[in-house]
Amino acid sequence: VVFFEPQGHARRFIRACGHGGAAYKLDMRQQINVLDVVVARDEDGRPPPLAAQNMQVINQLAILLGTHEPSADGAATFRARGFSTIERALIDHALQQLYAPWAADLDQLAPAETPTLADLCAILEQMPVRESTRATRTALLDELYLYLVSSSVGSVYNGRTSVAWDFSHDATAYDLTALEDGAPRVLYTAQAFGALNRYVRNRPDRDRPLVAFFDEFAYTLGKA
Protein backbone atom coordinates (compact mmCIF):
# COMPACT_ATOMS: atom_id res chain seq x y z
CA VAL A 1 0.00 0.00 0.00
CA VAL A 2 1.29 3.45 -0.95
CA PHE A 3 -0.31 6.48 0.69
CA PHE A 4 0.29 10.15 -0.19
CA GLU A 5 -1.36 12.73 2.03
CA PRO A 6 -1.12 16.49 2.74
CA GLN A 7 -2.54 16.83 6.26
CA GLY A 8 -0.10 15.11 8.62
CA HIS A 9 -1.64 11.64 8.92
CA ALA A 10 1.21 9.63 7.37
CA ARG A 11 2.90 8.46 10.58
CA ARG A 12 -0.43 7.64 12.21
CA PHE A 13 -1.33 5.52 9.18
CA ILE A 14 1.97 3.64 9.36
CA ARG A 15 1.61 3.06 13.11
CA ALA A 16 -1.85 1.61 12.50
CA CYS A 17 -0.38 -0.78 9.92
CA GLY A 18 2.03 -2.28 12.48
CA HIS A 19 5.36 -3.73 11.38
CA GLY A 20 6.67 -3.50 7.84
CA GLY A 21 5.81 0.14 7.11
CA ALA A 22 7.73 3.36 6.50
CA ALA A 23 6.72 7.04 6.65
CA TYR A 24 8.56 9.85 4.86
CA LYS A 25 8.10 13.58 5.39
CA LEU A 26 8.64 15.72 2.28
CA ASP A 27 9.93 19.27 2.71
CA MET A 28 12.46 21.67 1.23
CA ARG A 29 15.33 20.25 3.29
CA GLN A 30 15.60 17.56 0.64
CA GLN A 31 16.77 17.82 -2.94
CA ILE A 32 14.68 17.18 -6.04
CA ASN A 33 16.29 16.89 -9.47
CA VAL A 34 13.83 17.61 -12.27
CA LEU A 35 16.25 15.94 -14.71
CA ASP A 36 15.59 12.52 -13.15
CA VAL A 37 14.26 10.10 -15.75
CA VAL A 38 10.51 9.59 -15.33
CA VAL A 39 9.79 7.72 -18.57
CA ALA A 40 9.98 3.93 -18.81
CA ARG A 41 10.06 1.13 -21.36
CA ASP A 42 6.74 0.04 -22.85
CA GLU A 43 5.15 -3.39 -22.46
CA ASP A 44 7.18 -4.70 -25.41
CA GLY A 45 10.45 -3.64 -23.78
CA ARG A 46 11.18 -0.80 -26.18
CA PRO A 47 13.25 2.04 -24.66
CA PRO A 48 11.47 5.29 -23.81
CA PRO A 49 11.68 8.12 -26.37
CA LEU A 50 13.96 11.01 -25.47
CA ALA A 51 11.28 13.47 -26.60
CA ALA A 52 8.93 12.23 -23.87
CA GLN A 53 11.58 12.69 -21.17
CA ASN A 54 12.50 16.16 -22.45
CA MET A 55 8.85 17.19 -22.38
CA GLN A 56 8.59 16.07 -18.75
CA VAL A 57 11.64 18.14 -17.80
CA ILE A 58 10.35 21.23 -19.62
CA ASN A 59 6.97 20.92 -17.90
CA GLN A 60 8.62 20.63 -14.47
CA LEU A 61 10.82 23.65 -15.17
CA ALA A 62 7.62 25.52 -16.04
CA ILE A 63 6.29 24.59 -12.60
CA LEU A 64 9.44 25.74 -10.80
CA LEU A 65 9.35 29.08 -12.61
CA GLY A 66 5.62 29.54 -12.06
CA THR A 67 4.00 32.40 -10.11
CA HIS A 68 0.89 33.14 -8.09
CA GLU A 69 -1.48 35.45 -9.94
CA PRO A 70 -4.55 37.20 -8.46
CA SER A 71 -7.89 35.90 -9.69
CA ALA A 72 -11.22 37.68 -10.03
CA ASP A 73 -12.37 36.60 -6.56
CA GLY A 74 -9.21 38.01 -4.95
CA ALA A 75 -7.57 34.64 -4.32
CA ALA A 76 -4.13 33.83 -5.72
CA THR A 77 -3.93 31.13 -8.38
CA PHE A 78 -0.72 29.28 -9.20
CA ARG A 79 0.22 29.46 -12.87
CA ALA A 80 3.12 27.62 -14.45
CA ARG A 81 5.62 29.55 -16.56
CA GLY A 82 4.64 29.59 -20.21
CA PHE A 83 7.66 28.89 -22.42
CA SER A 84 7.71 30.19 -25.97
CA THR A 85 8.36 27.79 -28.83
CA ILE A 86 11.95 29.04 -29.12
CA GLU A 87 12.55 28.65 -25.38
CA ARG A 88 11.20 25.09 -25.47
CA ALA A 89 13.42 24.33 -28.46
CA LEU A 90 16.50 25.71 -26.69
CA ILE A 91 15.88 23.60 -23.59
CA ASP A 92 15.14 20.54 -25.71
CA HIS A 93 18.39 20.89 -27.69
CA ALA A 94 20.36 21.28 -24.46
CA LEU A 95 18.67 18.19 -22.98
CA GLN A 96 19.50 16.16 -26.08
CA GLN A 97 23.18 16.89 -25.50
CA LEU A 98 22.89 16.28 -21.77
CA TYR A 99 21.23 12.86 -22.10
CA ALA A 100 23.28 11.78 -25.15
CA PRO A 101 25.54 9.29 -23.24
CA TRP A 102 22.43 7.40 -22.03
CA ALA A 103 20.15 7.89 -25.04
CA ALA A 104 19.98 4.18 -25.92
CA ASP A 105 19.09 3.13 -22.35
CA LEU A 106 17.59 6.27 -20.87
CA ASP A 107 15.57 4.40 -18.27
CA GLN A 108 18.80 2.95 -16.84
CA LEU A 109 20.08 6.39 -15.81
CA ALA A 110 20.01 6.27 -11.99
CA PRO A 111 19.23 9.39 -9.93
CA ALA A 112 22.71 9.20 -8.36
CA GLU A 113 24.25 9.67 -11.83
CA THR A 114 21.76 12.10 -13.33
CA PRO A 115 23.10 15.52 -14.39
CA THR A 116 21.87 18.61 -12.55
CA LEU A 117 20.39 21.97 -13.52
CA ALA A 118 23.86 23.50 -13.36
CA ASP A 119 24.93 21.02 -16.05
CA LEU A 120 21.92 21.96 -18.15
CA CYS A 121 22.76 25.66 -17.82
CA ALA A 122 26.39 25.03 -18.79
CA ILE A 123 25.33 23.28 -22.01
CA LEU A 124 22.75 25.96 -22.78
CA GLU A 125 25.39 28.66 -22.35
CA GLN A 126 27.89 26.94 -24.66
CA MET A 127 25.37 25.83 -27.27
CA PRO A 128 25.82 27.64 -30.62
CA VAL A 129 22.70 29.54 -31.68
CA ARG A 130 21.80 31.97 -34.43
CA GLU A 131 22.19 35.70 -33.84
CA SER A 132 18.41 36.13 -33.79
CA THR A 133 18.09 33.62 -30.91
CA ARG A 134 20.91 34.84 -28.66
CA ALA A 135 18.86 37.34 -26.69
CA THR A 136 16.19 34.70 -25.96
CA ARG A 137 18.86 32.18 -24.95
CA THR A 138 20.54 34.73 -22.64
CA ALA A 139 17.28 35.71 -20.92
CA LEU A 140 16.26 32.06 -20.48
CA LEU A 141 19.68 31.11 -19.14
CA ASP A 142 19.62 34.02 -16.68
CA GLU A 143 16.20 32.94 -15.40
CA LEU A 144 17.19 29.29 -14.97
CA TYR A 145 20.61 29.96 -13.46
CA LEU A 146 19.83 32.92 -11.22
CA TYR A 147 16.70 31.40 -9.73
CA LEU A 148 17.18 27.61 -9.79
CA VAL A 149 20.97 27.26 -9.47
CA SER A 150 22.60 30.18 -7.68
CA SER A 151 19.72 31.43 -5.50
CA SER A 152 18.67 29.98 -2.15
CA VAL A 153 16.33 27.48 -3.82
CA GLY A 154 19.32 26.09 -5.68
CA SER A 155 20.04 24.03 -2.56
CA VAL A 156 16.74 22.25 -3.23
CA TYR A 157 16.60 22.00 -7.02
CA ASN A 158 20.24 22.05 -8.17
CA GLY A 159 21.44 18.70 -6.94
CA ARG A 160 20.76 14.99 -7.09
CA THR A 161 17.50 13.76 -5.61
CA SER A 162 17.74 12.87 -1.94
CA VAL A 163 14.08 11.88 -1.45
CA ALA A 164 13.73 8.17 -0.77
CA TRP A 165 11.13 7.03 -3.29
CA ASP A 166 10.91 3.56 -1.79
CA PHE A 167 7.71 1.58 -2.36
CA SER A 168 9.09 -1.82 -1.37
CA HIS A 169 7.55 -1.82 2.14
CA ASP A 170 4.24 -3.45 2.99
CA ALA A 171 2.96 0.07 3.67
CA THR A 172 4.61 3.34 2.60
CA ALA A 173 3.33 6.83 3.40
CA TYR A 174 4.55 10.23 2.18
CA ASP A 175 3.58 13.35 4.13
CA LEU A 176 3.27 16.51 1.98
CA THR A 177 2.13 18.76 4.84
CA ALA A 178 5.35 20.79 5.15
CA LEU A 179 5.59 21.70 1.47
CA GLU A 180 5.05 25.35 0.58
CA ASP A 181 2.04 26.28 -1.55
CA GLY A 182 2.76 26.80 -5.22
CA ALA A 183 5.72 25.34 -7.09
CA PRO A 184 7.06 23.04 -4.31
CA ARG A 185 3.70 21.38 -3.68
CA VAL A 186 2.93 20.94 -7.39
CA LEU A 187 6.43 19.73 -8.24
CA TYR A 188 6.70 17.19 -5.42
CA THR A 189 3.26 15.84 -6.32
CA ALA A 190 4.36 15.40 -9.94
CA GLN A 191 7.61 13.78 -8.80
CA ALA A 192 5.69 11.39 -6.55
CA PHE A 193 3.51 10.24 -9.43
CA GLY A 194 6.56 9.85 -11.65
CA ALA A 195 8.41 7.79 -9.06
CA LEU A 196 5.39 5.57 -8.47
CA ASN A 197 4.95 5.08 -12.22
CA ARG A 198 8.58 3.96 -12.57
CA TYR A 199 8.13 1.51 -9.70
CA VAL A 200 4.91 0.07 -11.16
CA ARG A 201 6.59 -0.54 -14.52
CA ASN A 202 9.87 -1.90 -13.13
CA ARG A 203 8.98 -3.59 -9.83
CA PRO A 204 10.68 -6.97 -9.32
CA ASP A 205 7.56 -8.82 -8.14
CA ARG A 206 4.71 -7.98 -10.49
CA ASP A 207 2.45 -10.56 -8.82
CA ARG A 208 2.55 -8.68 -5.51
CA PRO A 209 -0.66 -6.62 -5.16
CA LEU A 210 -0.15 -2.85 -5.13
CA VAL A 211 -2.70 -0.26 -4.03
CA ALA A 212 -1.96 3.48 -4.13
CA PHE A 213 -3.98 6.26 -2.47
CA PHE A 214 -3.64 10.02 -2.76
CA ASP A 215 -5.66 11.49 0.08
CA GLU A 216 -7.22 14.95 -0.31
CA PHE A 217 -5.96 15.35 -3.87
CA ALA A 218 -8.29 18.27 -4.61
CA TYR A 219 -7.15 19.94 -1.38
CA THR A 220 -3.50 19.47 -2.36
CA LEU A 221 -3.97 21.05 -5.77
CA GLY A 222 -6.19 23.74 -4.31
CA LYS A 223 -3.44 24.71 -1.88
CA ALA A 224 -1.00 24.91 -4.79
Rosetta blueprint (number, residue, H / E / L):
1 V L
2 V E
3 F E
4 F E
5 E E
6 P L
7 Q L
8 G L
9 H L
10 A H
11 R H
12 R H
13 F H
14 I H
15 R H
16 A H
17 C H
18 G L
19 H L
20 G L
21 G E
22 A E
23 A E
24 Y E
25 K E
26 L L
27 D L
28 M L
29 R L
30 Q L
31 Q L
32 I L
33 N L
34 V L
35 L L
36 D L
37 V L
38 V L
39 V L
40 A L
41 R L
42 D L
43 E L
44 D L
45 G L
46 R L
47 P L
48 P L
49 P L
50 L H
51 A H
52 A H
53 Q H
54 N H
55 M H
56 Q H
57 V H
58 I H
59 N H
60 Q H
61 L H
62 A H
63 I H
64 L H
65 L L
66 G L
67 T E
68 H E
69 E E
70 P E
71 S L
72 A L
73 D L
74 G L
75 A L
76 A E
77 T E
78 F E
79 R E
80 A L
81 R L
82 G L
83 F L
84 S L
85 T H
86 I H
87 E H
88 R H
89 A H
90 L H
91 I H
92 D H
93 H H
94 A H
95 L H
96 Q H
97 Q H
98 L H
99 Y H
100 A H
101 P H
102 W H
103 A H
104 A H
105 D H
106 L H
107 D H
108 Q H
109 L L
110 A L
111 P H
112 A H
113 E H
114 T L
115 P L
116 T L
117 L H
118 A H
119 D H
120 L H
121 C H
122 A H
123 I H
124 L H
125 E H
126 Q H
127 M L
128 P L
129 V L
130 R L
131 E H
132 S H
133 T H
134 R H
135 A H
136 T H
137 R H
138 T H
139 A H
140 L H
141 L H
142 D H
143 E H
144 L H
145 Y H
146 L H
147 Y H
148 L H
149 V H
150 S L
151 S L
152 S L
153 V L
154 G H
155 S H
156 V H
157 Y H
158 N L
159 G L
160 R L
161 T L
162 S L
163 V L
164 A L
165 W L
166 D L
167 F L
168 S L
169 H L
170 D L
171 A E
172 T E
173 A E
174 Y E
175 D E
176 L L
177 T L
178 A L
179 L L
180 E L
181 D L
182 G L
183 A H
184 P H
185 R H
186 V H
187 L H
188 Y H
189 T H
190 A H
191 Q H
192 A H
193 F H
194 G H
195 A H
196 L H
197 N H
198 R H
199 Y H
200 V H
201 R H
202 N H
203 R L
204 P L
205 D L
206 R L
207 D L
208 R L
209 P L
210 L L
211 V L
212 A E
213 F E
214 F E
215 D L
216 E L
217 F H
218 A H
219 Y H
220 T H
221 L H
222 G H
223 K H
224 A L
